[in-house]
Amino acid sequence: MDKTYVGCDFYCAVDLGAGPISEVFSSHSSRKAHLRRAEYLLNMTTEITYAEEKIQNDPQSLDIPNEPKSSDTPSEAPVAPEEKRNPLQSKPDFHKLLIPFLLILLLAVSFFIAFVGKKWSCCPENWMSFGSNCYFISTEETTWEKSKKNCEGMQAHLLVINSKEEQDFITKTVNKTTYFIGLLRSQDRSHWQWIDQTPFNTSISFWLPGEPNDINEPCGTLHFNNKWGWNDLRCDRQHRSICKMMKYSS
C-alpha cells in the first residue's frame, strides 16, 4: 500500500469520519490537498503540546520580558547594604568583663551591709539613740579612769562631742550634775585631746566661762553651773559618766 494512502486513511477516519480511502479521495490532487492539511494539523498539535509542557515546567516563562543580550564583560553583583552593628556586639569580650565586675560590685555591697551597715541599725537596751550613735548615762559615781574602763567593757568609750546638736541632745537628756566625758589633757598638759583620737577642734568647744583654768585638772567633764558647759577637774574625783558607741545590728 502507498504511504500517502495510509496517511490519508488515518486522517479521514479520525477527523472526517469517512469510509474507505477509495471513497474519499477520487483524484490524486484531492489526496495531496488532504495530506497537506493533515501535516499542518499535526504540526499545530505538536506546537500546542510543547507550549503546554513549557508552561507547566516554568509558569513565569510567558511573563518575563525580553532580557538584554549579555555582554562579554561580566556584570558586578549588587552590593549588600552594610549591616549596623551594636557597639556591645562588636566587642565580644565586653560580656566576659561585665560579669566579673558585677560579681565584685555585689560582694562589695554585701560586705558594706554586713559589716559597715551594722552600726547604723539600733542601740542596746537602756541606751539612747541619736544619729548614728548610742549613749549610755551611768549613774555610778567613780573616777575618770574607772569610768573609761566601764565604757570599754561595753565596747564603747567615754563621750566624745563632735557638734552643737550632739551637745544639746545630751544636755537635754541628763540630770543637772557633773559627768566625766572623753576629754583629757595631753601628757605635756599643752593641749586637749579626745579619747578616741578625734582631733580636738577648738571651734567646736563648749567650755564654761573661765574654763579650763587649772593645769593640774587634766580630765574634762560636762558640768551644769547655771547652764551646761565643759569644766576641767581632777581625774581622781568621783562623778557620773556618759558612754558612747556607734549603732550596730541587733
Number of C-alpha atoms within 10 A of each C-alpha: 5 6 8 11 16 11 15 23 19 15 20 18 13 10 9 10 9 14 11 11 17 10 8 15 18 10 9 8 10 11 17 15 12 16 17 12 12 18 13 11 12 11 11 12 12 10 11 11 11 11 11 11 11 14 12 10 9 9 12 10 11 9 7 8 7 6 6 6 6 8 7 6 6 7 8 6 6 6 6 6 6 6 6 6 8 8 9 10 10 9 9 10 10 12 12 9 10 10 11 11 12 11 11 11 12 12 12 12 13 13 12 12 13 12 11 13 15 15 19 16 13 18 22 14 7 10 16 16 18 15 9 14 19 22 23 22 19 18 12 11 16 20 18 28 13 15 26 22 14 18 20 15 10 12 12 20 22 27 27 22 20 14 13 12 10 14 18 11 12 20 16 10 10 13 12 15 12 21 28 32 26 25 25 21 19 13 9 7 12 8 11 18 17 20 18 13 9 11 11 17 12 8 7 12 15 17 17 18 11 7 12 15 11 11 14 12 17 21 24 25 27 28 20 17 14 8 9 20 19 23 27 24 20 16 20 13 12 18 19 20 28 25 25 25 23 19 21 18 14 9
